[in-house]
Amino acid sequence: MVKLFVGGFPLEMTELELVKMIGPHGDVETIKIVRDKKTRICKGYAFLEMKDRTGAENAVIALDGTQIADRVLSVKINDDFVKKSPPPRKSFGYGNNNNRNSGNRDSNPRNYNSSNQGGYRSNNEQSPAGDRPRRPRKTM
């Protein structure tokens, strides 16, 4: 499948009219006219998918630069159509510990050594009820 960009057509043009215009050059699979989200008014460009590259090239040769109702039509093959993989997600220290364990630390960031000198509790230790410091109450 080949994706085409069609721009510069009149804002009143419908999907059916676009398919009738491009259809003689090749088989149109899908069409999407880009519209404003709030007003649903056409923005003047669309994306089409055609079955084969020869039909897409024929449409570009025949229609690119033609004038329709005081507007100049622009028809181009969109080679950037291949979906790109999303960029790797960056870790900001929450959730994913991939970048956190570099250096001289053990693999468990809460338990630096077995003697518990750093003041960190291991996951197995249970804290007594009054062990945690409390925030002072506001007085009015």
CORURWO-V350544 format. One record per run of one state. SS is the DSSP state (H for helix, E for strand, C for the rest). FROM is the first residue (numbers start at 0). TO is the last residue. If there is no record, write none. Layout:
# CORURWO-V350544
ss=<SS	SS>
from=<FROM	FROM>
to=<TO	TO>
This chain:
# CORURWO-V350544
ss=<C	E	C	H	C	E	C	E	C	H	C	E	C	E	C	E	C	H	C>
from=<0	1	7	14	23	27	35	41	50	52	63	66	68	70	72	73	77	78	81>
to=<0	6	13	22	26	34	40	49	51	62	65	67	69	71	72	76	77	80	139>
